[in-house]
Amino acid sequence: METLPETRDAAVIVARDHQGLVAVLTSRTAKHGELFLPGGRLEPGETPVEGARRELCEEAGITADRWTELGTYAITLASAARLALFLAENLTLGPQQLAEGEEDFKLTWWPLDDAITAAENGRFLLPGGPLALLLAHRRLTGHPS
């Protein structure tokens, strides 16, 4: 049996405010104005929810009181890394704590349906964001799994 390369797990977060808007990030370095959700790789020893909390705070300046797991998925066939998806609610806004290379991340707020439409139109940079949006929508609308 082939051994998969060792890589770090990651988390992606759909942060939804009390008005039903979701946090979407943009970056001037994205070649075609692509969008993405807060998230990133977990640090050694972090649980998925700990990493999600940290990434949401760093990239978007958001803390959340309610966390819902949306599932964990393989990132690629060639990696053992897993991608944990979360819905974060009961948000508190604060300053972004951007790391090197993230200085131009801009936080925007979108209606969930508009973010899903943007995902359907290929506007998201990474595939974890669209999947998280669709799963969050299903969870919020009570759509059967």
HELIX and SHEET records of a PDB file:
HELIX    1   1 PRO A   48  ALA A   60  1                                  13    
HELIX    2   2 LEU A  112  GLU A  120  1                                   9    
HELIX    3   3 GLY A  128  THR A  141  1                                  14    
SHEET    1   A 4 GLY A  39  ARG A  41  0                                        
SHEET    2   A 4 ALA A  10  ALA A  15 -1                                        
SHEET    3   A 4 ARG A  82  LEU A  93  1                                        
SHEET    4   A 4 ILE A  62  ALA A  74 -1                                        
SHEET    1   B 3 LEU A  35  PHE A  36  0                                        
SHEET    2   B 3 LEU A  21  THR A  26 -1                                        
SHEET    3   B 3 LYS A 106  PRO A 111 -1                                        
END                                                                             
